[in-house]
Amino acid sequence: MNDPDTRYFGPRGRRFLADLARHNDKDWFQAHRDDYEQHVRQPFQRLLSDLQPALTAISPHFHADPRALGGSLYRIHRDIRYSHDKSPYKPWQGARLFHQRRRETPTPAFYLHWQPGESFIGAGIWHPEPPTLHRLRQFIFDNPASWRAAAHDPALRQDFTLHDGDKLIRPPRGFPVDFEFIEDLKHRNLVLWRSLDDATMTGPGLRPLIERDLQRLAPLVDYLCAGLDLEF
């Protein structure tokens, strides 16, 4: 296993992503593609490879897949077909540490996002379809004590928060307003996350920190897997 103080990302990768946000066009990207490959994608692939043993120890059903195509990394190219924003590239690099059944059924995931000034780590389920979201809301309602342990552990919540960017104004239909976790049921995404500053992302010790966070987030992912009848 690599030295825990291995650095994966550095100033040149950070500069590339920051510059891409300002020069988001094909000509600029092609002129700087080597910087992307050497200082963003390849370091992220090495990190994913190095995370796999720790992830397997958490759950053999989740994978940090370093392949450039079909693996954990999101493509740097944006899908602009239905977007008013025609910028061709994402000014960030992200990776989902996915469940092996992700192509068969909705699944939760771990996620790592590298973007200057906006990096973060998280886990949960993002934008589930209404039947899946209702199923998980019902599972939380039926199993509140386990939800409290998975999502509201005091030590965990010192660092992580539930993503609240897309939330109902009123409680979802069919659930009592006095339910202990009614505010959680308003969320359309069931995700715990915390930000990571640039010094952390580009400094030594990144991998052990991520491995600890994966362990801390594992109870939430385990709970969501149980709610969807998935192996963990």
Secondary structure, 3 states (H helix, E strand, C coil): CCCCCCCCCCHHHHHHHHHHHHCCCHHHHHHCHHHHHHHHHHHHHHHHHHHHHHHHHHCCCEECCCCCCCCCECCCECCCCCCCCCCCECCCEEEEEEECCCCCCCCCEEEEEECCCCEEEEEEECCCCHHHHHHHHHHHHHCHHHHHHHHCCHHHHCCCEECCCCECCCCCCCCCCCCCCHHHHCECCEEEEEEECHHHHHCCCHHHHHHHHHHHHHHHHHHHHHHCCCCC
